[in-house]
Amino acid sequence: MKKRLTALFAATILFMSTTFANKNIDPSLPLQNEFNRLFSQPTEVKWEPVSNFYKVSFVESGQHLTAFFNPSGKIEAVSRNISTVYLPLILQKRLQDKLSSSWITECFEVYKKNGTKYYVTIANANDKVLYMSNSDGWYKYKQTSAK
């Protein structure tokens, strides 16, 4: 279940800019109350259903955030795009080893109750690879080919 949730969050974040239709919904009052309890001054709030979750994209304190709530209204995860300079030092070092003829196209963190995971997409002319962090390094999470 944990791997499934991680996959869902990573895929949603990775493809959030390619949404084809406006699926904006009005959340239930309990869900809205929980969101407002957790985030004090959100702006540009957009809700949409994603699988069995509720995804809310918003801006708070100048940061673009995405939160995921389960059907009972409890928060499951919060994500945000970050610069690689905000990665833990060991992950920054291990990332450099993967960049010989590639470049970083995306870097984001996902916070859940059991900790924070970092994701980095590295691309070159032929491939795009999404890496996910573990405690001291990166492992290949998903790879797509430009062919």
CYANA upper distance limits for C-alpha pairs under 8 A (distance plus 0.5 A):
  1 MET  CA      5 LEU  CA      6.68
  2 LYS  CA      6 THR  CA      6.67
  3 LYS  CA      7 ALA  CA      6.54
  4 ARG  CA      8 LEU  CA      6.61
  5 LEU  CA      9 PHE  CA      6.66
  6 THR  CA     10 ALA  CA      6.57
  7 ALA  CA     11 ALA  CA      6.47
  8 LEU  CA     12 THR  CA      6.51
  9 PHE  CA     13 ILE  CA      6.59
  9 PHE  CA    110 VAL  CA      8.46
 10 ALA  CA     14 LEU  CA      6.45
 10 ALA  CA    119 TYR  CA      8.31
 11 ALA  CA     15 PHE  CA      6.60
 12 THR  CA     16 MET  CA      6.07
 13 ILE  CA     79 SER  CA      8.46
 15 PHE  CA     19 THR  CA      7.78
 23 LYS  CA     47 TRP  CA      8.25
 23 LYS  CA     48 GLU  CA      5.86
 23 LYS  CA     49 PRO  CA      7.69
 24 ASN  CA     46 LYS  CA      6.59
 24 ASN  CA     47 TRP  CA      5.65
 24 ASN  CA     48 GLU  CA      5.31
 24 ASN  CA     49 PRO  CA      8.44
 25 ILE  CA     46 LYS  CA      8.25
 25 ILE  CA     47 TRP  CA      5.88
 25 ILE  CA     48 GLU  CA      5.91
 25 ILE  CA     49 PRO  CA      7.95
 26 ASP  CA     47 TRP  CA      7.29
 27 PRO  CA     31 LEU  CA      6.60
 27 PRO  CA     32 GLN  CA      6.50
 27 PRO  CA     47 TRP  CA      7.55
 28 SER  CA     32 GLN  CA      6.63
 29 LEU  CA     33 ASN  CA      6.52
 30 PRO  CA     34 GLU  CA      6.73
 30 PRO  CA     73 GLY  CA      7.31
 31 LEU  CA     35 PHE  CA      6.72
 31 LEU  CA     72 SER  CA      8.40
 31 LEU  CA     73 GLY  CA      5.34
 31 LEU  CA     74 LYS  CA      8.29
 32 GLN  CA     36 ASN  CA      6.65
 33 ASN  CA     37 ARG  CA      6.57
 34 GLU  CA     38 LEU  CA      6.79
 34 GLU  CA     73 GLY  CA      7.49
 34 GLU  CA     74 LYS  CA      8.02
 35 PHE  CA     39 PHE  CA      6.57
 36 ASN  CA     40 SER  CA      6.49
 36 ASN  CA     41 GLN  CA      8.40
 39 PHE  CA     60 GLU  CA      8.10
 41 GLN  CA     60 GLU  CA      6.63
 41 GLN  CA     61 SER  CA      8.23
 42 PRO  CA     58 PHE  CA      6.64
 42 PRO  CA     59 VAL  CA      6.08
 42 PRO  CA     60 GLU  CA      5.31
 42 PRO  CA     61 SER  CA      8.44
 43 THR  CA     58 PHE  CA      6.32
 43 THR  CA     59 VAL  CA      5.68
 43 THR  CA     60 GLU  CA      6.91
 44 GLU  CA     57 SER  CA      8.14
 44 GLU  CA     58 PHE  CA      5.66
 44 GLU  CA     59 VAL  CA      6.49
 45 VAL  CA     56 VAL  CA      7.18
 45 VAL  CA     57 SER  CA      6.26
 45 VAL  CA     58 PHE  CA      4.94
 45 VAL  CA     59 VAL  CA      7.68
 46 LYS  CA     56 VAL  CA      5.96
 46 LYS  CA     57 SER  CA      5.74
 46 LYS  CA     58 PHE  CA      6.92
 47 TRP  CA     54 TYR  CA      7.40
 47 TRP  CA     55 LYS  CA      6.21
 47 TRP  CA     56 VAL  CA      4.89
 47 TRP  CA     57 SER  CA      7.08
 48 GLU  CA     54 TYR  CA      6.41
 48 GLU  CA     55 LYS  CA      5.81
 48 GLU  CA     56 VAL  CA      6.94
 49 PRO  CA     53 PHE  CA      6.46
 49 PRO  CA     54 TYR  CA      5.19
 49 PRO  CA     55 LYS  CA      6.46
 50 VAL  CA     54 TYR  CA      6.36
 50 VAL  CA     55 LYS  CA      6.73
 52 ASN  CA     70 ASN  CA      7.49
 52 ASN  CA     71 PRO  CA      7.32
 53 PHE  CA     68 PHE  CA      6.88
 53 PHE  CA     69 PHE  CA      6.15
 53 PHE  CA     70 ASN  CA      5.38
 53 PHE  CA     71 PRO  CA      6.52
 54 TYR  CA     68 PHE  CA      6.09
 54 TYR  CA     69 PHE  CA      5.60
 54 TYR  CA     70 ASN  CA      6.91
 54 TYR  CA     71 PRO  CA      7.66
 55 LYS  CA     66 THR  CA      7.38
 55 LYS  CA     67 ALA  CA      6.29
 55 LYS  CA     68 PHE  CA      5.16
 55 LYS  CA     69 PHE  CA      7.06
 56 VAL  CA     66 THR  CA      6.11
 56 VAL  CA     67 ALA  CA      5.83
 56 VAL  CA     68 PHE  CA      6.98
 57 SER  CA     64 HIS  CA      7.83
 57 SER  CA     65 LEU  CA      6.34
 57 SER  CA     66 THR  CA      4.92
 57 SER  CA     67 ALA  CA      7.09
 58 PHE  CA     64 HIS  CA      6.34
 58 PHE  CA     65 LEU  CA      5.98
 58 PHE  CA     66 THR  CA      6.90
 59 VAL  CA     63 GLN  CA      5.84
 59 VAL  CA     64 HIS  CA      5.01
 59 VAL  CA     65 LEU  CA      6.43
 60 GLU  CA     64 HIS  CA      7.21
 60 GLU  CA     65 LEU  CA      7.77
 63 GLN  CA     80 ARG  CA      8.07
 64 HIS  CA     80 ARG  CA      6.81
 64 HIS  CA     81 ASN  CA      7.93
 65 LEU  CA     78 VAL  CA      7.43
 65 LEU  CA     79 SER  CA      6.28
 65 LEU  CA     80 ARG  CA      5.39
 65 LEU  CA     81 ASN  CA      8.24
 66 THR  CA     78 VAL  CA      6.11
 66 THR  CA     79 SER  CA      5.72
 66 THR  CA     80 ARG  CA      6.97
 67 ALA  CA     75 ILE  CA      7.76
 67 ALA  CA     76 GLU  CA      8.08
 67 ALA  CA     77 ALA  CA      6.18
 67 ALA  CA     78 VAL  CA      4.77
 67 ALA  CA     79 SER  CA      6.87
 68 PHE  CA     75 ILE  CA      6.43
 68 PHE  CA     76 GLU  CA      5.99
 68 PHE  CA     77 ALA  CA      5.83
 68 PHE  CA     78 VAL  CA      6.94
 69 PHE  CA     73 GLY  CA      6.12
 69 PHE  CA     74 LYS  CA      5.87
 69 PHE  CA     75 ILE  CA      4.79
 69 PHE  CA     76 GLU  CA      5.85
 69 PHE  CA     77 ALA  CA      7.85
 70 ASN  CA     74 LYS  CA      6.04
 70 ASN  CA     75 ILE  CA      6.89
 70 ASN  CA     76 GLU  CA      6.97
 76 GLU  CA    112 LYS  CA      6.65
 76 GLU  CA    113 LYS  CA      7.88
 77 ALA  CA    110 VAL  CA      7.05
 77 ALA  CA    111 TYR  CA      5.98
 77 ALA  CA    112 LYS  CA      5.10
 77 ALA  CA    113 LYS  CA      7.98
 78 VAL  CA    110 VAL  CA      6.22
 78 VAL  CA    111 TYR  CA      5.74
 78 VAL  CA    112 LYS  CA      7.26
 79 SER  CA    108 PHE  CA      7.43
 79 SER  CA    109 GLU  CA      6.02
 79 SER  CA    110 VAL  CA      4.81
 79 SER  CA    111 TYR  CA      6.65
 80 ARG  CA    108 PHE  CA      6.07
 80 ARG  CA    109 GLU  CA      6.22
 80 ARG  CA    110 VAL  CA      7.37
 81 ASN  CA    106 GLU  CA      8.12
 81 ASN  CA    107 CYS  CA      6.38
 81 ASN  CA    108 PHE  CA      4.61
 81 ASN  CA    109 GLU  CA      6.99
 82 ILE  CA     86 TYR  CA      7.12
 82 ILE  CA    107 CYS  CA      6.18
 82 ILE  CA    108 PHE  CA      5.65
 82 ILE  CA    109 GLU  CA      7.43
 83 SER  CA     87 LEU  CA      8.03
 83 SER  CA    107 CYS  CA      6.88
 83 SER  CA    108 PHE  CA      8.28
 84 THR  CA     92 GLN  CA      7.39
 84 THR  CA    107 CYS  CA      7.01
 85 VAL  CA     92 GLN  CA      7.81
 87 LEU  CA     91 LEU  CA      6.73
 87 LEU  CA     92 GLN  CA      6.48
 87 LEU  CA    118 TYR  CA      8.16
 88 PRO  CA     92 GLN  CA      6.84
 89 LEU  CA     93 LYS  CA      6.76
 90 ILE  CA     94 ARG  CA      6.75
 90 ILE  CA    136 ASP  CA      6.72
 90 ILE  CA    137 GLY  CA      7.62
 91 LEU  CA     95 LEU  CA      6.44
 91 LEU  CA    133 SER  CA      8.02
 91 LEU  CA    136 ASP  CA      6.91
 91 LEU  CA    137 GLY  CA      6.07
 91 LEU  CA    138 TRP  CA      7.80
 92 GLN  CA     96 GLN  CA      7.02
 93 LYS  CA     97 ASP  CA      7.68
 94 ARG  CA     98 LYS  CA      7.85
 94 ARG  CA    137 GLY  CA      6.55
 94 ARG  CA    138 TRP  CA      7.75
 95 LEU  CA     99 LEU  CA      7.46
 95 LEU  CA    137 GLY  CA      8.47
 95 LEU  CA    138 TRP  CA      7.99
 96 GLN  CA    100 SER  CA      8.37
 98 LYS  CA    102 SER  CA      8.14
 99 LEU  CA    103 TRP  CA      6.68
 99 LEU  CA    104 ILE  CA      8.47
 99 LEU  CA    122 ILE  CA      8.15
101 SER  CA    124 ASN  CA      7.21
102 SER  CA    122 ILE  CA      6.81
102 SER  CA    123 ALA  CA      5.89
102 SER  CA    124 ASN  CA      5.13
103 TRP  CA    122 ILE  CA      5.99
103 TRP  CA    123 ALA  CA      6.00
103 TRP  CA    124 ASN  CA      7.04
104 ILE  CA    120 VAL  CA      7.50
104 ILE  CA    121 THR  CA      6.33
104 ILE  CA    122 ILE  CA      5.03
104 ILE  CA    123 ALA  CA      6.88
105 THR  CA    120 VAL  CA      8.15
105 THR  CA    121 THR  CA      6.05
105 THR  CA    122 ILE  CA      6.41
105 THR  CA    123 ALA  CA      7.16
106 GLU  CA    119 TYR  CA      8.43
106 GLU  CA    120 VAL  CA      6.09
106 GLU  CA    121 THR  CA      5.55
106 GLU  CA    122 ILE  CA      7.93
107 CYS  CA    118 TYR  CA      7.90
107 CYS  CA    119 TYR  CA      6.18
107 CYS  CA    120 VAL  CA      4.92
107 CYS  CA    121 THR  CA      7.00
108 PHE  CA    118 TYR  CA      6.39
108 PHE  CA    119 TYR  CA      5.88
108 PHE  CA    120 VAL  CA      7.12
109 GLU  CA    116 THR  CA      7.24
109 GLU  CA    117 LYS  CA      6.21
109 GLU  CA    118 TYR  CA      4.87
109 GLU  CA    119 TYR  CA      6.65
110 VAL  CA    116 THR  CA      6.10
110 VAL  CA    117 LYS  CA      5.80
110 VAL  CA    118 TYR  CA      6.80
110 VAL  CA    119 TYR  CA      8.48
111 TYR  CA    115 GLY  CA      6.42
111 TYR  CA    116 THR  CA      4.82
111 TYR  CA    117 LYS  CA      7.01
112 LYS  CA    116 THR  CA      6.58
117 LYS  CA    132 MET  CA      7.46
117 LYS  CA    133 SER  CA      6.31
117 LYS  CA    134 ASN  CA      7.61
118 TYR  CA    132 MET  CA      6.30
118 TYR  CA    133 SER  CA      5.73
119 TYR  CA    130 LEU  CA      7.28
119 TYR  CA    131 TYR  CA      6.05
119 TYR  CA    132 MET  CA      5.07
119 TYR  CA    133 SER  CA      6.86
120 VAL  CA    130 LEU  CA      6.21
120 VAL  CA    131 TYR  CA      5.76
120 VAL  CA    132 MET  CA      7.17
121 THR  CA    128 LYS  CA      7.23
121 THR  CA    129 VAL  CA      6.01
121 THR  CA    130 LEU  CA      4.81
121 THR  CA    131 TYR  CA      6.70
122 ILE  CA    128 LYS  CA      6.23
122 ILE  CA    129 VAL  CA      5.79
122 ILE  CA    130 LEU  CA      6.96
122 ILE  CA    131 TYR  CA      8.29
123 ALA  CA    127 ASP  CA      6.19
123 ALA  CA    128 LYS  CA      4.75
123 ALA  CA    129 VAL  CA      6.79
124 ASN  CA    128 LYS  CA      7.07
125 ALA  CA    146 ALA  CA      7.83
126 ASN  CA    145 SER  CA      6.45
126 ASN  CA    146 ALA  CA      5.55
126 ASN  CA    147 LYS  CA      7.38
127 ASP  CA    143 GLN  CA      7.55
127 ASP  CA    144 THR  CA      6.30
127 ASP  CA    145 SER  CA      4.97
127 ASP  CA    146 ALA  CA      6.04
128 LYS  CA    143 GLN  CA      6.25
128 LYS  CA    144 THR  CA      5.77
128 LYS  CA    145 SER  CA      6.81
128 LYS  CA    146 ALA  CA      8.03
129 VAL  CA    140 LYS  CA      7.41
129 VAL  CA    141 TYR  CA      7.99
129 VAL  CA    142 LYS  CA      6.29
129 VAL  CA    143 GLN  CA      4.84
129 VAL  CA    144 THR  CA      6.92
130 LEU  CA    140 LYS  CA      6.76
130 LEU  CA    141 TYR  CA      5.99
130 LEU  CA    142 LYS  CA      5.58
130 LEU  CA    143 GLN  CA      6.71
131 TYR  CA    138 TRP  CA      6.41
131 TYR  CA    139 TYR  CA      5.94
131 TYR  CA    140 LYS  CA      5.10
131 TYR  CA    141 TYR  CA      5.56
131 TYR  CA    142 LYS  CA      7.49
132 MET  CA    138 TRP  CA      6.05
132 MET  CA    139 TYR  CA      6.12
132 MET  CA    140 LYS  CA      7.02
132 MET  CA    141 TYR  CA      6.33
133 SER  CA    137 GLY  CA      6.15
133 SER  CA    138 TRP  CA      4.98
133 SER  CA    139 TYR  CA      6.91
134 ASN  CA    138 TRP  CA      6.58
134 ASN  CA    139 TYR  CA      7.94
